[in-house]
Every structure is written in C-alpha cells, then in structure tokens.
Amino acid sequence: MLIPPVGNELGAEKPYKAKLAAMVALACAFVIGIVNVIWTSIFRTSWSGLFTKDEMLKSLVASVLPIVGLCELGNCPQTTGCGILRGAARPVVGARINLGSFYFVGTPVAVGLAFWLKVEFSGLWYGLLSAQVACVISILYVIFKCIDWEVETLKASKLTSLEMSNKSTDEEKKGLLVLENQNIDNVV
C-alpha cells in the first residue's frame, strides 16, 4: 500500500523524522482501509451486477463484501507496517509475522468455520479477516513497542558506513588493477 521513507530518514540519521514518516504512513493506511470498508458496504448489492446476472452469485457476493472491506481495513496498515519494518532493516520480522498470522491463525480459522462449523463461503473470509487482525496487531506491536528509533538510526549509520567502506575497498582494488595493467602496457 504505502511505503514510507523510513529507511531514508534512518540513513540520514533523523530518528524522529523516521518515526513521523511511519506514523503518517500508518494513519494514511487506516484512512484508506476505512474508505474500503465504506465502499464495499455501500456497493455490496450493486458491485456483482457489473460482472454477472446470476442472482444467487449476486447475493453471495453481497453477503461477503463487508467482510472483504474489513479485510482491507487490516490489509492496508499491515502492508504499510511491513514497509516500515523493511525500512528499519527488519524484513524478517514482517515475514515471520505474516507467516504466523496467515498459516497458523487464518488458515485454521477459515477451515474450521467453512467446513467444520458449516459457515461456508463467509467462513473462508472470516478466516482471512482473523489472519489480517492477527497480522496488523502483531506488526503494530513491533512498530510501537519494539522499535527504538534512535537505536535504529545507529544501526543504519553502521550499515551504511560498512557498505561505504566495502565499496571503497572494491573501488581501490579495481583502481589497483587498472594501475597494474597500465604499468604492464608501459613495460611492453
């Protein structure tokens, strides 16, 4: 959804701007999610008419579109939160949260509701909704409680200085090779 410039601000050694970028992006993501809930609720009866004339299918779509909107309310900040974690050099945390939420929360809930409790098609969407809720809560917990923005700035500074020293070492090696080749050409 929204990829905030968190990594840029951390690399520029501006922890408060990185945190502000993260908060603004999350606020925008929640607003977009709320818009999705509103439009899926308002257009739930007419949306499927654009694609089919089948009345049974139209009623099925109308029954799940509000749930789909709620899924988007979770999906927007979840995706933005993963971008924040990636910008803070923690993509593995986001990947683990996604894995746990979708496979260990969402899938069992979806299968249980749809097939064992006979909630059917809506049960699958409630499973996705439960995964989104677990995912967004976990990501927001990590962002708000586990990230120390000043420490992340120091880590970014270390990472970029390490990268710069590796790059200069590589450039020096290339430069030496060029000088060695020029000396060989002069000798011959």
Secondary structure, 3 states (H helix, E strand, C coil): CCCCCHHHHHHCCCHHHHHHHHHHHHHHHHHHHHHHHHHHHHCCCCCHHHCCCCHHHHHHHHHHHHHHHHHHHHHHHHHHHHHHHHHCCCHHHHHHHHHHHHHHHHHHHHHHHHHHCCCCHHHHHHHHHHHHHHHHHHHHHHHHHHCCHHHHHHHHHHHHHHHHHHHHHHHHHHHHHHHHHHHHHHHC
